[in-house]
Amino acid sequence: MDYFLTEDQQMIRDLAREIADEKVLPVRAELDEKEEFPWDIIKTLAQSDFFGIYIPEEYGGMGKGGFELTLAIEELSRACLGVSTSYAANALGTYPILLYGSEEQKKKYLPDIASGKRLVAFGLTEAGAGSDAAGVQTTARLEGNEYVLNGTKQWITNGGEAEIYTIIAMTDRNKGARGASAFIVEKDTPGFTFGKKENKLGIRASSTRELVFENCRIPKENIISKEGTGFIVAMKTLDKSRTGVGAQGVGVAQGAFDAAAQFAKERIQFGQPVISIQAVQHMLADMATNIEAARALVYSVAKYIDSGAKDVSKESAMAKLFATDVAMKVTVDAVQVMGGSGYMREYPVEKMMRDAKILQIYEGTNQIQKNVIGQALIKETSKKR
Ligand code: COS
């Protein structure tokens, strides 16, 4: 399908594809096996200005939108979801500053983020606050000119590797969601350490770690927006970022489809390539149709968000839900098309199937996405009455 990309958009997509083919494909199996953070690839992406795609030019970025970021994420995901997660998590961690940060915070942090000099991580999840994002227990107490943070964040992407962390903590535990606030915490702040690194089923090239805050003192000016707005900062961040998870789904599904279709042309059974067998053709036809539908939805939602639309919760949840369910189904079917070979580490699709599972879980499970869509539908139907 031709999505009539502008010259700049084509350039971003082509360069991302080149980096994916030349730098990611040759090492993805090894990164997966060794659970190694892809620093060399991160450096290449930084040199190509990929960390600044969506950051305004005045802060050192390229001044493009979420749609261009989507194109980059999709291409990297086609090659390796572990790499694309390490990349895309930067946008997740940066949105709180971009959307709600003060001018001083933007000037201080965005240029280093845009250049890829410093990686970013987003810290919302805790042992008792997964789907229930308002259940955060980490506290931030104001003492003079400092906030003092105490608590533990769990399963934080880029944990340990990132230098800038946007953290949600409770400034008033009695107020529930309205008692949460967002903060910027820099690596190497005394009282801020890293817990265990997780050993995962998939996206093993990405780093997932605990963040531990023990009387960690940060300057008062590191609060993002003001006390009590942290839950909204987190929700608006996820509204922006979930389309990127959808793009990851499109990318990994395309990668799995390409591998399965190629294999089906080469594999001979009953005296013919298995792609000539209608049962296999029908599987490939379903896979290709679903990928194109997912891509069309993800692209449309990304453009809708870039248009400045105010409330995009429903649309971004739809893009994430649909594209990541497609990713799971397509990667499982790619293994099936390839039979025994698909199950072996020698081919890339078993990794893609393992990797794809997280897309239905992180940045809100797909069941949570249905809740978000459902709540929006209730609001819309009551407005129409
Ligand atoms: N934009 C703006 N405001 C929002 C919002 C959004 N997207 N989502 C919720 N709010 C507001 C609500 O309007 C409500 O405001 P009032 O107090 O003024 O009524 C407030 O925030 C609380 O909302 P709600 O009652 O819906 O909160 P819940 O605790 O029921 O949680 C869900 C809502 C489930 C949607 C939220 O907890 C969520 O997204 N969970 C998943 C978290 C997640 O993605 N985790 C992954 C970690 S990051 S990798």
Residues whose N, C-alpha, C, O or C-beta is under 5 A from the ligand:
A	BS01	COS	L124 T125 G130 S131 D132 A133 A134 A177 M235 K236 D239 S313 Y362 E363 G364 I368
